[in-house]
Amino acid sequence: MTPTNLKSALRALAGAAAVFAALTAADIPSRPALAQDLDTEMPALISADELTYDENLAVVTAKGNVEVAQGERVLLADTVTFNQRTEVVTASGNITLMEPSGEILFADFVELTDDMREGFIRDIRVLLTDRSRLAAANGLRSGGRKTVFRKGVFSPCELCREDPTRAPLWQLKAVEIEHDQEEKVIIYRDAWMEMFGVPVMYLPYFEHPDPTVERKSGFLAPTFGSSEILGTTFQQPYYWAIGTNRDATIAPIITGKQGIVMTGRYRHLFPDAELQLRGSGTIADRTRSDGTIKTDSFRGHIDSSIRYDLTDTWRAGADIQRSTDDTYMRIYNFSDDRTLTSRAFAEGFNGRNYLSANAYAYQGLRATDIQSETPIILPLVDYNFVSEPGAAGGRYTFDGDFLILTRDDGRDSRRISTITAWELPYNSEFGEVYTFTAQVQADGYWVNGVAPGSNEVNPSGETENEVTGRMFPQLAANWRYPWVRSSGSVHQVVQPMAQVVLAPNGSNPNVIPNEDSLDFEFDDTNLFSLNRFAGRDRIDPGSRVDYGLKWTAHGEEGGFVSAFLGQSYRFNEPGVFAVGSGVSDDLSDLVGRVQIAPTHEIDLTYRTRLDKDDFSARRNEVDLTIGPPALNLNLDYTFVASEPGESEFGNREELNWTVSSKFSRYWSVFGSHLIDIDESETLQARFGLTYHDECFLITGVAERNFFSDREIEPEDAFFVSVVFKHLGGVSTTGVDSGQ
């Protein structure tokens, strides 16, 4: 029978080794430290070639192939002893500890007190679950809170298989590594980094929090760069862990030509809310749209949000996006957005009911934007309801909204709108699928500053103030007849479909301004929509027939091919759609879509609109991804034909392609090109090379931008990023503006 004191001795040794595993693993910043505490009540299975007990010395000794298994943790050693009087545990000879999480620890000699507050470990080697390695000549634990490793080495890099003694790609060495478990910090003294065995960086002292700390104040990785406008730049972020539920990051950008740009972020998490504030500011020169320079002007931006859960049903929030001028955010690389949207909202979900109230304010950053003519929406209230299916399967829906839209200069609009519908699905005994819909849209408007027949937001001539409205009913019957055929492993579905819509003509008074239905595109996605406009200010009047044919083929291994072609015929020409839109005549253009994805390495989507008279393309869109990682092509092509009588734009044709290749285990390359085909000019060209192994990542990207917008000029840029696994990275950018 194994003596009880031997069990406690080996249990203490296993626990001490577990603590050792936690301490060594804690030196890896991105890996959580082991948090498994040894259960002293858990039985330990112990085996050894020889077991002795010296009563005079009160020493228990296990020799020869000693194995201690407790739970999923296994300890191996040549010899293990426990002195009951001094309560000191020692192990020696080929010590191996296999942790449940997958780490394997090796040592030549371990000596620890029974309470594990004091101890010594010699010749430490650790193989972590991600194949990272840590080694030290010895480790000394004192006071139950500090462990000091002497002559420590860490590297996540794989060793050379042909010559394991060769230095890894990089490794971190330190004369002394101290882990303070109470302060939860790891301190390095006399540390240096080696690349291919050659020292490249020396730090007499640095520290970082141990992995048990999720957040701790300190400096983050800096960024270096240069540009024609800003000159040489340097950014050094500082992270401030204010409390367990709030933090801040202060990241000033020091520029050679425009002084200091202060940037920062503040986050605060409440029990029922979340606040995030982001912004920047500087005193710098700004080039106006007329070419003059305003010196020492304040420039900055804010990008913040808040979310608040009022109850289980209701929540509220706000997003704020503003900039002092149009080009500031692009110059300092904060954002490429051309419109900033600020919003405040409240919304509630309850069963099949949804209610929201929103307020919007916009800031246009294009040269043609006039801020005084930009709309302010306060409020937009929207309510949606969907009923339970009735006895025959029919259901009711109700959508209502209330809108007030104002401008500093220009027309104003107030709208109340409801859409009430009843929908009944029906499947015939022959397999036909029907859907019958009855719908009524009712709108009331009170408008100011509207020029009838014109959609100018700030007309120069006479304007009218009107109270008007409309009542617009629609009846629709949708029919589909899917035919299915299986041949071997291929399953095909041929599905003719048609829809008849009955509705009155007109119903778009010329005093109702078009605010939310300007962006109209006729395609396969809205062919069968009752209202093909995006919003409610314009409705799709008149009676019509929509029809199309869809074919799909699916393979048992997941590949598929799909094609669709459709058209619409209107019984009269109400003239609500613009000439060239594809639906301005009684017979519409044809719209189609083809999707091909036979394997995971091929994915093609093609969408088109063909002229009804000569079948010439009015719009083409191609999105293609083809090839394995060894050689992959991504291509986006867009063609939009000019509209008759359009003077501002001609044909627009653009191609954006990217070719990438992972041509070896660690190396990959890519190149991309954005081309304006109609103008025969390049808009952007990029080239990048990447090396990425298990411990190191370096990426270089060179690009040339040809965009011009006031003080933003075409420029060349070069970016290099170097990342050391577990230690973070360093990045640099170089920019040279020119033609």
SULZI-V833856 format. One record per backbone hydrogen bond with DSSP energy under -1.0 kcal/mol. CO is the residue of the C=O (numbers start at 0). NH is the residue of the N-H. E is the energy in kcal/mol with one decimal. If there is no record, write none. Layout:
co: (CO | CO)
nh: (NH | NH)
e: (E | E)
//
This chain:
co: (2 | 3 | 4 | 5 | 6 | 7 | 8 | 9 | 10 | 11 | 12 | 13 | 14 | 15 | 16 | 17 | 18 | 19 | 20 | 21 | 23 | 24 | 27 | 38 | 44 | 46 | 49 | 51 | 53 | 53 | 57 | 58 | 59 | 60 | 61 | 62 | 63 | 65 | 66 | 67 | 68 | 69 | 72 | 73 | 74 | 75 | 76 | 77 | 78 | 79 | 80 | 81 | 82 | 86 | 87 | 88 | 89 | 90 | 91 | 91 | 92 | 94 | 95 | 96 | 97 | 98 | 102 | 103 | 104 | 105 | 106 | 107 | 108 | 109 | 110 | 111 | 112 | 116 | 117 | 118 | 119 | 120 | 121 | 121 | 123 | 124 | 125 | 126 | 127 | 131 | 132 | 133 | 134 | 135 | 136 | 137 | 138 | 139 | 140 | 141 | 141 | 144 | 145 | 146 | 147 | 148 | 149 | 151 | 152 | 153 | 154 | 162 | 168 | 170 | 171 | 172 | 173 | 174 | 175 | 176 | 177 | 178 | 179 | 179 | 183 | 184 | 185 | 186 | 187 | 188 | 189 | 190 | 191 | 192 | 192 | 193 | 194 | 197 | 200 | 202 | 203 | 205 | 207 | 209 | 217 | 222 | 223 | 224 | 226 | 229 | 230 | 231 | 232 | 233 | 234 | 236 | 237 | 238 | 239 | 239 | 244 | 245 | 246 | 247 | 248 | 249 | 251 | 252 | 253 | 258 | 260 | 261 | 262 | 263 | 264 | 265 | 266 | 267 | 271 | 272 | 273 | 274 | 275 | 276 | 277 | 278 | 279 | 280 | 281 | 283 | 285 | 287 | 291 | 293 | 296 | 298 | 299 | 300 | 301 | 303 | 304 | 305 | 306 | 307 | 312 | 313 | 314 | 315 | 316 | 317 | 318 | 319 | 321 | 326 | 327 | 328 | 328 | 337 | 339 | 341 | 342 | 343 | 344 | 345 | 346 | 347 | 349 | 351 | 352 | 353 | 354 | 355 | 356 | 357 | 358 | 359 | 360 | 362 | 365 | 369 | 370 | 371 | 375 | 376 | 378 | 379 | 380 | 381 | 382 | 383 | 384 | 389 | 393 | 394 | 395 | 396 | 397 | 398 | 399 | 400 | 401 | 402 | 403 | 404 | 405 | 411 | 412 | 413 | 414 | 415 | 416 | 417 | 418 | 419 | 420 | 421 | 422 | 423 | 425 | 427 | 431 | 432 | 433 | 434 | 435 | 436 | 437 | 438 | 439 | 440 | 441 | 442 | 443 | 444 | 445 | 446 | 447 | 449 | 450 | 456 | 463 | 465 | 467 | 469 | 471 | 473 | 474 | 475 | 476 | 477 | 478 | 479 | 482 | 484 | 486 | 488 | 489 | 490 | 491 | 492 | 493 | 494 | 495 | 496 | 497 | 498 | 499 | 500 | 501 | 503 | 508 | 509 | 517 | 525 | 542 | 543 | 544 | 545 | 546 | 547 | 548 | 549 | 550 | 551 | 552 | 553 | 554 | 558 | 559 | 560 | 561 | 562 | 563 | 564 | 565 | 566 | 567 | 568 | 577 | 581 | 585 | 589 | 590 | 591 | 592 | 593 | 594 | 595 | 596 | 598 | 600 | 602 | 603 | 604 | 605 | 606 | 607 | 608 | 608 | 609 | 610 | 615 | 617 | 618 | 619 | 620 | 621 | 622 | 623 | 624 | 625 | 627 | 628 | 631 | 632 | 633 | 634 | 635 | 636 | 637 | 638 | 639 | 642 | 651 | 652 | 652 | 653 | 654 | 655 | 656 | 657 | 658 | 659 | 660 | 660 | 665 | 666 | 667 | 668 | 669 | 670 | 671 | 672 | 673 | 673 | 674 | 675 | 680 | 682 | 683 | 684 | 685 | 686 | 687 | 688 | 689 | 690 | 694 | 695 | 696 | 697 | 698 | 699 | 700 | 701 | 702 | 703 | 704 | 708 | 711 | 713 | 714 | 715 | 716 | 717 | 718 | 719 | 720 | 721 | 722 | 723 | 723 | 727 | 729 | 730 | 731 | 733 | 735)
nh: (6 | 7 | 8 | 9 | 10 | 11 | 12 | 13 | 14 | 15 | 16 | 17 | 18 | 19 | 20 | 21 | 22 | 23 | 24 | 25 | 26 | 27 | 30 | 41 | 68 | 66 | 62 | 60 | 57 | 58 | 83 | 53 | 81 | 51 | 79 | 49 | 48 | 76 | 46 | 74 | 44 | 72 | 69 | 97 | 67 | 95 | 65 | 63 | 91 | 61 | 89 | 59 | 86 | 113 | 82 | 111 | 80 | 109 | 77 | 78 | 77 | 106 | 75 | 104 | 73 | 101 | 98 | 126 | 96 | 124 | 94 | 92 | 121 | 90 | 119 | 88 | 115 | 143 | 112 | 140 | 110 | 138 | 107 | 108 | 135 | 105 | 133 | 103 | 130 | 127 | 154 | 125 | 152 | 123 | 122 | 149 | 120 | 147 | 118 | 144 | 145 | 180 | 141 | 178 | 139 | 176 | 136 | 173 | 134 | 171 | 132 | 165 | 195 | 193 | 153 | 191 | 151 | 150 | 188 | 148 | 186 | 146 | 183 | 184 | 209 | 179 | 207 | 177 | 205 | 175 | 174 | 202 | 172 | 199 | 200 | 170 | 197 | 194 | 192 | 190 | 189 | 187 | 185 | 212 | 238 | 234 | 732 | 232 | 230 | 256 | 226 | 255 | 224 | 253 | 222 | 219 | 249 | 217 | 241 | 247 | 268 | 242 | 266 | 239 | 264 | 237 | 235 | 260 | 233 | 254 | 252 | 280 | 250 | 278 | 248 | 276 | 246 | 274 | 308 | 269 | 306 | 267 | 304 | 265 | 302 | 263 | 300 | 261 | 298 | 296 | 293 | 290 | 287 | 285 | 283 | 281 | 323 | 279 | 321 | 319 | 275 | 317 | 273 | 315 | 348 | 310 | 346 | 307 | 344 | 305 | 342 | 303 | 301 | 330 | 331 | 333 | 334 | 364 | 362 | 360 | 318 | 358 | 316 | 356 | 314 | 354 | 352 | 385 | 349 | 383 | 347 | 381 | 345 | 379 | 343 | 376 | 341 | 339 | 368 | 372 | 373 | 408 | 405 | 359 | 403 | 357 | 401 | 355 | 399 | 353 | 397 | 392 | 389 | 422 | 386 | 420 | 384 | 418 | 382 | 416 | 380 | 414 | 377 | 412 | 375 | 447 | 404 | 445 | 402 | 443 | 400 | 441 | 398 | 439 | 396 | 437 | 394 | 435 | 433 | 430 | 427 | 479 | 425 | 477 | 423 | 475 | 421 | 473 | 419 | 471 | 417 | 469 | 415 | 467 | 413 | 465 | 411 | 463 | 453 | 410 | 449 | 446 | 444 | 442 | 440 | 438 | 501 | 436 | 499 | 434 | 497 | 432 | 493 | 491 | 489 | 555 | 486 | 553 | 484 | 551 | 482 | 549 | 480 | 547 | 478 | 545 | 476 | 543 | 474 | 541 | 511 | 452 | 519 | 528 | 570 | 500 | 568 | 498 | 566 | 496 | 564 | 494 | 562 | 492 | 560 | 490 | 557 | 554 | 596 | 552 | 594 | 550 | 592 | 548 | 590 | 546 | 587 | 544 | 580 | 588 | 569 | 609 | 565 | 607 | 563 | 605 | 561 | 603 | 559 | 601 | 626 | 624 | 595 | 622 | 593 | 620 | 591 | 617 | 618 | 589 | 614 | 610 | 640 | 608 | 638 | 606 | 636 | 604 | 634 | 602 | 632 | 630 | 661 | 659 | 625 | 657 | 623 | 655 | 621 | 653 | 619 | 651 | 645 | 639 | 676 | 677 | 637 | 674 | 635 | 672 | 633 | 670 | 631 | 662 | 668 | 691 | 663 | 689 | 660 | 687 | 658 | 685 | 656 | 682 | 683 | 654 | 680 | 675 | 705 | 673 | 703 | 671 | 701 | 669 | 699 | 667 | 697 | 724 | 692 | 722 | 690 | 720 | 688 | 718 | 686 | 716 | 684 | 714 | 711 | 708 | 737 | 704 | 735 | 702 | 733 | 700 | 731 | 698 | 729 | 696 | 726 | 727 | 723 | 721 | 223 | 719 | 717 | 715)
e: (-1.9 | -2.4 | -2.1 | -2.9 | -2.7 | -2.5 | -2.4 | -2.6 | -2.4 | -2.7 | -2.6 | -1.9 | -2.1 | -2.4 | -2.3 | -2.1 | -2.5 | -2.6 | -2.3 | -1.5 | -1.3 | -2.0 | -1.8 | -1.5 | -2.8 | -2.7 | -2.8 | -2.7 | -1.8 | -1.5 | -2.9 | -2.6 | -2.1 | -2.7 | -2.5 | -2.3 | -2.8 | -1.8 | -2.3 | -3.0 | -3.2 | -1.8 | -2.5 | -2.9 | -2.8 | -2.6 | -1.9 | -1.9 | -2.2 | -3.0 | -2.3 | -2.5 | -1.8 | -2.7 | -2.3 | -2.8 | -2.7 | -2.6 | -1.1 | -2.1 | -2.3 | -1.7 | -3.2 | -2.7 | -2.0 | -1.7 | -2.8 | -3.0 | -2.6 | -2.4 | -1.9 | -2.0 | -2.8 | -2.3 | -3.2 | -3.6 | -1.8 | -2.1 | -2.6 | -2.4 | -3.1 | -3.0 | -2.1 | -1.2 | -2.0 | -3.4 | -1.9 | -2.5 | -2.0 | -2.7 | -2.4 | -2.9 | -3.0 | -2.2 | -3.8 | -2.7 | -2.6 | -2.7 | -2.0 | -1.5 | -1.9 | -3.2 | -2.6 | -2.9 | -2.5 | -2.4 | -1.8 | -2.1 | -2.7 | -3.1 | -3.0 | -2.1 | -2.2 | -2.8 | -2.5 | -2.4 | -1.8 | -2.5 | -2.4 | -3.2 | -3.0 | -1.9 | -1.4 | -1.6 | -1.4 | -2.7 | -1.9 | -2.9 | -1.7 | -1.6 | -1.6 | -3.3 | -2.7 | -3.0 | -1.3 | -1.9 | -2.0 | -2.9 | -2.3 | -2.5 | -2.2 | -3.2 | -2.9 | -2.4 | -3.2 | -2.5 | -1.5 | -3.5 | -2.4 | -2.5 | -1.3 | -1.6 | -2.0 | -3.3 | -2.2 | -2.3 | -2.8 | -2.5 | -1.4 | -2.1 | -3.4 | -2.2 | -2.7 | -3.6 | -2.1 | -2.7 | -1.2 | -3.0 | -1.9 | -2.8 | -3.2 | -1.9 | -2.4 | -1.9 | -2.8 | -3.2 | -2.1 | -3.0 | -3.2 | -2.7 | -2.3 | -2.6 | -2.9 | -2.8 | -2.9 | -2.0 | -1.5 | -2.5 | -2.8 | -2.5 | -3.4 | -1.7 | -3.3 | -2.2 | -2.7 | -2.3 | -2.6 | -2.2 | -2.0 | -2.8 | -2.8 | -2.1 | -2.6 | -2.9 | -1.9 | -2.1 | -2.8 | -3.2 | -2.8 | -2.2 | -2.8 | -2.4 | -2.4 | -2.2 | -1.9 | -2.9 | -1.2 | -3.0 | -2.2 | -2.2 | -3.5 | -2.1 | -2.4 | -2.8 | -2.4 | -2.0 | -2.0 | -1.5 | -2.4 | -2.7 | -2.6 | -2.8 | -1.9 | -2.4 | -1.9 | -2.3 | -3.0 | -2.7 | -1.1 | -1.5 | -1.3 | -2.4 | -2.6 | -2.5 | -1.8 | -2.2 | -2.2 | -2.6 | -2.7 | -2.2 | -2.3 | -1.2 | -3.6 | -2.6 | -2.9 | -2.4 | -2.1 | -3.1 | -3.1 | -2.7 | -2.9 | -3.0 | -2.3 | -2.8 | -2.7 | -2.1 | -3.5 | -2.1 | -3.2 | -2.6 | -2.8 | -2.6 | -2.5 | -2.5 | -2.4 | -2.4 | -2.2 | -2.8 | -3.7 | -1.5 | -2.4 | -2.1 | -2.6 | -2.9 | -2.8 | -2.8 | -2.4 | -3.1 | -2.5 | -3.2 | -2.4 | -2.2 | -2.1 | -2.2 | -1.3 | -1.6 | -2.0 | -2.6 | -2.4 | -2.8 | -2.3 | -2.8 | -3.7 | -2.2 | -2.8 | -2.9 | -3.3 | -2.9 | -2.2 | -2.0 | -2.4 | -3.2 | -2.7 | -3.8 | -1.8 | -1.1 | -3.0 | -2.8 | -2.6 | -2.2 | -2.9 | -1.9 | -1.9 | -2.4 | -3.3 | -2.9 | -2.1 | -2.3 | -2.3 | -2.8 | -1.7 | -1.4 | -1.5 | -1.2 | -2.3 | -2.7 | -3.0 | -2.8 | -2.6 | -2.5 | -1.7 | -3.2 | -2.6 | -2.7 | -2.1 | -2.7 | -1.6 | -3.2 | -2.7 | -2.5 | -2.9 | -2.7 | -2.1 | -2.2 | -2.2 | -2.5 | -3.0 | -2.8 | -2.0 | -2.7 | -3.9 | -2.9 | -2.5 | -2.1 | -2.3 | -3.0 | -3.0 | -2.9 | -1.6 | -1.1 | -2.5 | -2.4 | -2.7 | -2.5 | -2.8 | -2.5 | -2.2 | -3.4 | -1.3 | -2.1 | -1.9 | -3.3 | -2.6 | -2.1 | -2.7 | -2.4 | -2.5 | -2.2 | -3.0 | -2.6 | -2.9 | -1.4 | -2.5 | -2.7 | -2.5 | -2.8 | -2.9 | -2.9 | -2.6 | -2.8 | -2.4 | -2.8 | -2.1 | -3.1 | -1.5 | -1.2 | -2.6 | -3.2 | -2.7 | -2.2 | -2.8 | -2.3 | -3.3 | -1.1 | -2.3 | -2.6 | -1.5 | -3.0 | -2.7 | -2.8 | -2.8 | -2.4 | -2.1 | -3.1 | -1.5 | -2.4 | -1.9 | -3.0 | -2.4 | -3.2 | -2.6 | -2.5 | -3.2 | -2.5 | -2.6 | -2.4 | -2.5 | -2.0 | -2.4 | -3.3 | -2.6 | -2.7 | -2.4 | -3.1 | -2.6 | -2.9 | -1.9 | -1.5 | -2.2 | -2.4 | -1.4 | -2.6 | -2.9 | -2.8 | -4.2 | -2.9 | -2.9 | -2.6 | -2.7 | -2.3 | -1.9 | -1.3 | -3.2 | -2.9 | -1.8 | -3.1 | -3.4 | -2.5)
//
